[in-house]
Amino acid sequence: MGTGRTLRKESHVRPCKTEAGKRRRADAQRRRLVKLGLGEEEVQLMSAENVRVLVQRPAVVKKLAAKKTEEK
């Protein structure tokens, strides 16, 4: 196996992200938030950036969901 130029230039070796892949990941993250306890309508109204931030902190999402169920 060689150590030529093509192996050092990652941008040519790594595949590009597709729109379908991005949509698939975003949908999976939204489903994950619903499983953690947030309302489905609420998650659908969130921006993609907010969804990504909340998915990174599941403990915070669980506390937020518990607080909302207490208020009802």
Secondary structure, DSSP 8 states (H G I E B T S, - for coil): ----HHHH-HHHHS----HHHHHHHHHHHHHHHHHHT--HHHHHHS-HHHHHHHHT-HHHHHHHHHHHHHH-
